Amino acid sequence: MTCCGSGLRRALAYVDGKPRLDGVRSFLAARGVELPEGDETDTAQAATVYGLGARKDALFTRRLRSERVGVFAKTSISFVACARTA
């Protein structure tokens, strides 16, 4: 079953199952990128860990609002099974 591109599978290895900011830190560290931590008041434009997390949330929310969310033909279990193999 194919549900994810290889880039998404690689990214999920760093962020899946982690709190948002831990995923941001893990993803950046894997690429040798260092950003200041910042704090919860940082906007999506801030070049900080918190800012990048806010940007990800803003992009995700915008996408959810502009596109329909697909439904798996069988059940959500199909998605979980696919995501575990990613």
Order of alpha helices (4+ residues) and beta strands (2+ residues): alpha-alpha-alpha-alpha
